[in-house]
Amino acid sequence: MSGLKRIPLELIFWITALVLLATADLQNHGEAQHFTLCPIANLGMTWCPGCGIGRSITQLFHGNFAESFAQHWFGLPALLIICRRIGVLMKMIWINNKLLNLKYKEKRYV
């Protein structure tokens, strides 16, 4: 259980978000009513600079690159940025575990 405490909440959040986007049903904008946290969409405005990034990433996971770009041009860069952040967080965990193991070995032999 102590190993789980060392996993950053941010890492769990990003991995969960990508898994949910990868397993989401493909929907085009306007096809179905859906819940949104976007305050601009909730005000009834039809255009928002951030709306469509989630659908764009879902399209990328399903291999539909043209449709992904049509949903939102920033989908691919956003996915790359999120994957990079996951890599940085995992590297941080790996380094911390390596340091903890080194300290444990030093204590053990002293």
C-alpha positions as MATLAB code, in Angstrom:
seq = 'MSGLKRIPLELIFWITALVLLATADLQNHGEAQHFTLCPIANLGMTWCPGCGIGRSITQLFHGNFAESFAQHWFGLPALLIICRRIGVLMKMIWINNKLLNLKYKEKRYV';
ca = [
       0.000    0.000    0.000;
       2.884    2.387    0.664;
       3.860    2.145   -3.026;
       0.474    3.519   -4.069;
       0.993    6.583   -1.892;
       4.029    7.498   -3.986;
       2.023    7.679   -7.243;
       1.114   11.304   -7.989;
      -2.596   12.038   -8.304;
      -1.853   13.931  -11.523;
      -0.490   10.752  -13.132;
      -3.627    8.817  -12.200;
      -5.769   11.659  -13.579;
      -3.997   11.824  -16.975;
      -3.916    8.058  -17.498;
      -7.601    7.757  -16.547;
      -8.510   10.617  -18.885;
      -6.687    9.037  -21.836;
      -8.199    5.598  -21.161;
     -11.683    7.134  -21.066;
     -11.059    9.060  -24.294;
      -9.646    5.948  -25.982;
     -12.704    3.881  -25.076;
     -15.299    6.586  -25.802;
     -17.839    6.220  -28.603;
     -17.081    8.243  -31.706;
     -19.480   11.142  -32.061;
     -19.366   14.150  -34.315;
     -20.146   17.571  -32.964;
     -23.886   18.128  -32.847;
     -24.795   14.451  -33.307;
     -25.981   13.914  -29.769;
     -26.693   15.937  -26.688;
     -24.072   15.345  -24.063;
     -23.080   16.687  -20.678;
     -20.356   19.302  -20.775;
     -18.407   21.256  -18.185;
     -17.678   23.991  -20.715;
     -19.146   27.276  -19.414;
     -19.268   28.768  -22.916;
     -21.273   25.812  -24.281;
     -23.560   25.930  -21.237;
     -24.291   29.586  -22.050;
     -25.601   28.446  -25.435;
     -22.745   29.702  -27.576;
     -21.872   27.421  -30.467;
     -18.144   28.121  -30.714;
     -15.553   27.613  -27.997;
     -11.760   27.483  -28.437;
     -11.500   24.338  -26.284;
     -14.565   22.370  -27.339;
     -13.740   19.428  -29.535;
     -10.307   18.593  -28.116;
     -11.679   15.532  -26.316;
     -13.509   14.361  -29.440;
     -10.367   15.079  -31.463;
      -8.248   12.897  -29.168;
     -10.880   10.137  -29.319;
     -10.742   10.262  -33.124;
      -6.930   10.001  -32.958;
      -7.144    6.880  -30.794;
      -9.449    5.332  -33.401;
      -7.086    6.230  -36.243;
      -9.261    8.906  -37.861;
      -6.656   11.631  -38.341;
      -8.620   13.786  -40.808;
     -11.738   13.733  -38.621;
      -9.571   14.479  -35.587;
      -8.190   17.580  -37.280;
     -11.725   18.577  -38.305;
     -12.907   18.318  -34.685;
     -10.071   20.477  -33.326;
      -6.653   21.270  -34.752;
      -5.008   21.092  -31.310;
      -6.013   17.452  -30.620;
      -2.711   15.911  -31.725;
      -0.488   18.471  -29.950;
      -2.627   18.105  -26.798;
      -2.244   14.322  -26.894;
       1.513   14.638  -27.344;
       1.768   17.114  -24.457;
      -0.263   14.844  -22.167;
       1.822   11.793  -23.126;
       5.005   13.763  -22.453;
       3.696   14.778  -19.030;
       2.856   11.154  -18.218;
       6.413   10.201  -19.207;
       7.896   12.911  -16.971;
       5.778   11.788  -14.016;
       6.687    8.127  -14.542;
      10.384    9.027  -14.764;
      10.043   10.966  -11.523;
       8.529    7.903   -9.814;
      11.287    5.680  -11.208;
      14.045    8.008   -9.948;
      12.405    8.328   -6.518;
      12.093    4.538   -6.221;
      15.717    4.125   -7.261;
      16.831    6.615   -4.590;
      14.680    4.925   -1.945;
      16.154    1.531   -2.819;
      19.671    2.985   -2.642;
      18.989    4.495    0.805;
      17.525    1.188    1.976;
      20.622   -0.710    0.830;
      22.925    1.802    2.541;
      20.997    1.453    5.845;
      21.059   -2.289    5.565;
      24.862   -2.535    5.238;
      25.752    0.074    7.858;
];
